[in-house]
């Protein structure tokens, strides 16, 4: 049989086309995440689900503190009657993120009876799945999802895939203020968003 060889120029063309397509998909996704970050619901819900972030010992990290403060404001303004903190232990000798969040909120005069926690999750997907279990035990079905603006689109996609009646409530302030930090966060979020679309993890 004749041995046909694919011309090198066709291999180069196919490679460039594939790379261009992937870059376009990445850039368009990044743009959609950026535009979605300003999408905030002003509706009332039964609970605010605060997605976990790092805790520094017994104190929330600056990123986590912004999320907690926003949930507290939602609670004090009557937008929610319950706050659900999520997040497990980053270090064996430190309290879980959710416990740090709860203690911080109580110190800000949120009633302990109005706070629920789950302390096993380590990822956004686990945050939401575990929060659903906690919520269902307390007959809660409508939620505001609290996180950083650039994290909101991926979190909302996961929440909708889980069948949640959930609405975005990104923090009005964020620790990612400088252009380099925002770009780094946006690139990371775009990558994880695309991974979730493909693998659903």
N, C-alpha and C positions, 0 to 999 in steps of 0.2 A: 504494500500500500504506500502511496506517496506520503512523505513526511512534510506536512505543512507547518510553517513557522509563522507565528503572529508577528507582524512587523513591530519593531520597537516603538515607532511613533504612535501606534494604536494603544500599546500598553501605557505609554505616557499620557495619552489623551484620556483613557479610562481612569487612570489614577488621579489625574487632575480633576476630572469630573466628579469622582467619588469624594475627594477631599473638599472640593467646592460645595458639594451638596451637604456634607457633614458640617462644614463651617456655617453655611446658611441656616441649617437647622439649629445649630447651637446659638447663633446670634439672634434668630427670630424668637427662640425660647427665652433667651436672656431678656430681650425687649419685653416680651409678654409678662415675665416675672416682675420686671421693673414697673411697668404700667399698672399691674395688678396691686402693687404694694400700697397704693393710695386708696384702694377700695376698702371702705370701712362701713359696717352696718350700724345704724343708730337705733336698731330695734331693741326691744326688751326680750330677754331670754330667762330661762330658769337658772342657768349656771354658766359661769365663765370657766373654761378649761385653760389653765395656764401651762403651756408646754415647757418642759424642763430645760434648764440651762445650768451651767456650772455653779457650784457653791464653793466658797472659799472657807473651809472650816464650818463654823456655825453661821457665817454670813453669806448672803447671796452675792454672786459676782455682779459687777455693774450691769451686765446684759440681763441677768436674771432679775435684778432689782427693778429695772425698767418694766419688765413684764408684770412683776408683782404689783408695782405701784399702779399700773394701768388697770389691773383687775380690781384693786382696792377702790379706785375711782369709780369703776363701773358699779361696784357694790354700793358705795356710799351715795351714788347718784340714782340708785334704784333701777339700774338696767338689768341687774341680776340679783338674786337672793342668796345664791350659793357660789362659792369658789372651789374649784377642784384643782388641787396642785398635783402635778405629775413629776416623776423623776426619781431614779434610784440612787444608789450609793456610788460615788466616784472613787472613794478610797475607803478601805475597811474601817479605818479609825475615825471616819467623819460621818455625820448624819446624812440621811438621804436628802436629795434636793427638795423633795416635796415637804419634808419636815422643816427644812430651813425656811421654805416659803411660808408654811403655816405659822411658824413662830414669828416671822417678820410681820405677817398680816395681823396676828393677834396683838402684837406690840403697837400696831397702828389702829387698834380698837375695832377690828373685825371680830365678831362673835365667834368663839371656837365652835359653837354648834352649827354655824353656817359654813364651815370649812370641811371639805372632804379631801382625802389624799390617797395616792397609790405610790408605792415606793419600790417597785420592781423594774420599771421600764428604763431603757437606756437609749432608745431611738424615738424619733417622732412617731413612727408607726406604732410602736409599743406604748408610747404616751397615750395615744388616742384609743387604742384597743383596751388598755387597762382602765382608762377613764370611763369608757362605755360601761364596763362591768360595775364600776363603783356607782355610776349614775343610775343604772338600771335597778340596783339594790335600793336606791332612794327615790325611785319613780320620777327621775328627771329625764326629759326627752328633748329639750330645746337648748342649744348652746351657742355661746360666743367663743370663738377660738382666739386666744391671746398669744401673740408671739411678735417677733420683729417683723417689720413690713416686708422685707425681702424673703422671709420664710413663709409668709402667709399663703401664697399660691400653692406650694407643694402640700402644706398642711391641710388646706381646704380640699385639694384633690383627694387626699387620703381619707379625709372625713366623709366626703361624698361617696367614695368607694365602699366605705363601711356602713353606708345607709343612714348616716347621722343627719338630723335636722340641725345643721351647723351654719354659722355665719361669721364672716371675718371681722376681727376687731384688733387690728395691728396697733402696736404701741405708737402713740403720737410722737414720742421721742425715742431715739435709739443711740446706742453707744457707737454705732458704725456711722460716724459723721463725716470723717475725712474722705476724700475721693479714693485714695488707695484702699482704705478699709472697706468702703462700699463696693469697690470693684472686686476685691478679693472675696467678699461675702457673696456677691452676685455670681461670680464664676463658679464658686463652690455649690451654690444653690442650683444653678443651671445644670451642673453635672449630676447632682443627686436627683433633680426633677426628671431628667432624661433616663437615668438608671431606673427610677421608679416606674416610668411609663413602660419600659421594656420588661423589667423583672418583677414589678409589683412588690418590692421589698423596701 
